[in-house]
Amino acid sequence: MQAAIYGMAGTELTPEERDFFRDARPAGYILFRRNIESRQQLRALTDRLRELEGHDEVPILIDQEGGRVARMRPPEWPAFPSGEAFDQLYQLAPSSAIEAARVNARALGLMLHEAGVNVDCLPMLDVRQPGATDIVGDRALGSEPMQVAALGKAILDGLRSAGTLGVIKHIPGHGRALVDSHHELPVVDASEEELVSDLEPFERLRDAPMGMTSHLLYTAWDSERPASQSPIVIHDIIRQRIGFDGFLMSDDIDMGALAGDHGERARACISAGCDIVLQCDGKMEHMLATAETVGEMNPEASARLARAMAMRFTPDDEMDFAEAVAKRDALLALV
């Protein structure tokens, strides 16, 4: 498989996309708002992707967090709360907040499972910092590392109970960014000592099946390259210090934080140690440039992906979607 996960242009595969994906054999696919119209259409699209790959275990990703980051939206699908709702409840009743986060994630996972999506890019383990850009903001699970880890663990558990894998992001932490990495490169000048708190949630959840890097430059570790393109950050910090040995993807290489053309961006992420790159914009010229440089996944990356996908299972019958949402709402009403 090619060391890339690609987006698509619209609500159906075009003949050009179909031929490209057949030749490229990417590691997986990621969906955005532009790809989603209705329940029937979305399920048909995800079924088509599985048919294209010839098996059911192809990763099909989505960013379905809740709040302002939601690709599946009302009126077709219900709205979900942002991370801040669980942060607020945690201040009042930690155990209730953990359970609310778990059942909320179960409801999310059941909704995704019905749509044929098997990976949600959640939980965000970025520790919220005062004065940082709103790119994290109310998406965060809090400003205290142990709380963020506890709520993140509940989200991973809730998703998995519904047959969906979670992705811890944005390793090694996006909470200190003063600018939006979608538009420019954030530079974090915090010291090694200050960054300990950013790493803690990732260290506590190092056994997660999948993780996503950040396009932030941390001067304490590498003053020249963003984390997603830094061998120092990926090997020394993510793999060694944090101890994460799961399937590691870059953040979207279309983002303005990265320099160079798409081929150069992809090559730098893979050379640094990312297992795959996310190339999300669905533009064929960008996918072709990425495909020319990333090559096949190496055996270690392939093994990590297989290990991650093996952690999926059929949703259990603990509670259905309506029961999970009702329990979540009852707990959030305590605030």
N, C-alpha and C positions, 0 to 999 in steps of 0.2 A: 504494500500500500504506500501511496505517496504521503510524505510528511506534511500534509496540509488538510485543513477543514475549510470548505468553501461555502459561501452564500450563493443565492440564486437571484435572478432579476425580478421575477414576478410570481404569480400565483400558480403557474404551471411550468413544468420543464419545457424549455424550447428544444427543438431538434439539435441546435448547436450545443446547448448545455448537455443534453443527453449524450451526444457523441464525445464531447470533451470528458465528461465524468467516466464514461466507459473506458476511454484510453488512459486517463490519469489514475483511476482507482484511488481516490482520496481516502484519507483516514476517516472522514465523516463529513457532515453537513451542518450548517447553522441557519436558523430561520429568523426572519425579521418581520416587521409590520407589513412591509411591501409584499410578503409572501403569504399573507393570511387574510382570508375573506369570510369564510364560514366554516362551520364544523365539517360539513361534507367535503368541501374543497380541501381543507387542511388534511383531513384523513386520507383523501385520495393522493395528495402530494407526498405525504410520508410513506404511504404504501408504494408509490411509484419509486421512491428512492430505495426502499428495501428490495424491490423487484430488480432494480438496476444493479444492485450489489449482489443479489442472489442469496441473501441470508438476512435473518432478523436482527443480528447483533451489530449492525452498523450504527455508530453513534449519530443521533440526530439531536442537535443542541438547540437551546433557546435561552434568551435572557428573560425569564419570567419571574421577576423579583416581587412585584407588588408596588403600589405607589406609582411613581412616575416612570419606572422602568418595567413596562409590560407590553409584550408584543401581541398577546391575545387579550382583546379589550371588550368592554360592554358595547353594544347590548348582547353580542353573541356569547360572551363569557363574562362572569362576574368580576368585579374589581376586588383586589386584595390589598391589605394594608402594607405600608412601607415598614422598614426595619425600626423606625422611630417608635412605632406603636408598642413594640415589644420592649424597647428600651424604657419607655415610660412606665409600663406595667412592672418591669423588673424593679424599679425604684420603690414600688409599693409592696410587691409580693413576688420575690424571685422564682419560687417554685411554680406559681401560676403563670408567670411569663414564659418559663421554659416549656410548660405544657401547651400554652397557647401557640408558641412558635412551632412546636412539634405537630400539633393537629392542623395548623395553618399550612405547613409544608406537606402534610399528608393530603390535604384537599388540593393543593397545587399539583402534587404528583399524580393524583387520580385524574385530574383534569388533563394533564399532559399525556398520561398513559392512554386515555381515551382517544386523544388526537394522534397517537403514534409517535410522540416525542419521548425519548428515553433519557435525556440528560438536561438538567437545568443548571444554568450558570449561577449558582447560589449554594452556599451562603457567602455574603460579603463579610470578610473578617477584618476589614480596615477599621482601625481604631480612630474614632472621630476626634479631631483636634481643633481647638479654638482658632479662629482666624483663617482656616483653610478654605479652599474653594468649595462651592456647593456641589461639585461633581460627586462627592461622597454625601455630605449633608444628611438629610433625613433617610437616606438609604442605609445608614450605619446602624449597627445593633447596640451602639453605645460608645462611651469614651473610657471604659474601664476594661482592660484586657481579659480578665477572667470572666467577666460578664459576657463579653463578645464571644468568647470561646464556648461558654455554656449554652448560649442561645444558638450559636452556629452548630454545635453538636446536635441539639434538638432538631434543627432544620435538616441536617443530613439524615438523621434517624427517621424523621417524618417522610422525607422524600423516598427513602429506601423502602419503607413499609408499603409504599404505593408503586413499587417497581421502577423507580426513577433514581438515577445517580445524581449526586450533587458535585459541584466544582467549587473548591475554596479559592477565593480571589480577594485582592490582587496581590499575590505574594511578591515581595516581602512587606507590602503595606502601602496603601494609597492615601492614608488619612492626613498626611502632612502636605499634600500638593497645594500650592498657592495659585496654580493656574490649571486650566482644564486640559488634560492630556489629549483630548480629541482635537485640540487646536494647536497646542505648542508643548514643548518638552518642559515638564516641571523639574526643577532642581531642588533637592532636599539637602540642606546644609546641617541637619541635626547630627549630633555626635553619636559615636558608637553606643555610649551609655544611654542616650535618649532613645535610640532606636530599639532598645531592649523591649520596650512596651509594645512596639509595633509588631515585633516578631512573636510575642507570646501566644496570641491566639492560633497562629499557624503551627507553632511548636506543639501546642496542646492537641491539635487536630491533624497532626502529621500523617496519620494513617488514612486520611481521606483518599478516595479512589482517584480523583482528578484535581488538578490545580491550574490556576491561570496566573501568569506573571503580570507585572505592571510596567508601563513605559515611563518610569520615573528614574531620574539620575540621582543616586545617593552618593554625595561626595565623600562620605566616610569610608565607602567601600570601593568605588570606582568613579573617578572624577571625569571620565571621558565618555562612558557609554551608559545608556539606560539599562535598567535591570534585565529587560527581556533580551538584550544583546550583549550582556556582560558575562563572560565565563567566570569571573570572580564571584558575582552575585549568584549565578545559577549553581555553580559547583560548591563554592565555599560557604555561602549563606543558605541557599535553599536546600541543596542536597545534603550538606554536611552539618551545618549549625542547626538549622531547623529540623533536619532529618526526614524531609519529605521524599519518599521514593515512589510516589504515584505518577500517573500520566500527566505530564506538564506541557501545557499549551501557552503560546504567547497570547497577549491581548491582541486585538485586531490590528493588523499591520497597516490598515488604511488610515490609521489615526495620525493627526498632524504632529505628534510628538516625535515621530521617526523621520529621518532624513533619507534621501536617495529614492530611486525608483523601487517598484514592488519587488523586483528580483533581488536587488541589493538588500532591501529590508528583510526579506524572507531568508536569504543566505546568512545574514548576520545573526538572526534569531536561532537558526538551526546550528550554526557553527558555535554559538555560545553554549548550547546544551539544551535548548527547548526540544521536546520530543516532536512537536508539530507547530506549525503556525496557523493562526486564524486569519483567513483572508475573506472578509465579510461582505464587500460592497456589491458582489454579483456582477461586476463588469468583466466581460470576457477578456479584454486586453490585459487587465490586471491579473486574472487567473492564469492566463498563458504565461505572463512574465514570472509569476510565482512558480508555476509548474516547471519552468526551464531551470530553476536553480535549487529547489528544495531536495530533489531526489527521493529515493525510497526511505521509509522509516528504517532505522537501524534495528538490529535484533533486540536490543534492550528496550527501545521504545515500543516495539511491537509486543513484547512480553508484558510491558506495563499496561498497554491498552487492553490486551486479552485478560489480564488479571482484573482490571477495573470492570470490564463488561461482564465478567463472570460473577461479580458481586450483585448484579441485578437478579431479581426473581419476580414471580407473579405476585401482584398485590395480595396481601393477606385480607382477611374479612373482619378485621378489628372494628372498623366503622366506615360507613359509606361517606360520600362527599357531603351530603346534607348534614349528617351527624357531626362531621369534623368541623364544618363551618359554624354550626350552631354552638358547639363547645368553645371554639375560638372566640366567637362574639360574646358569649357569656363571660368569658374570662377577661377579655379586653374591656368589657363594661365596668369592671372593677375600678378602672382609673377615674 
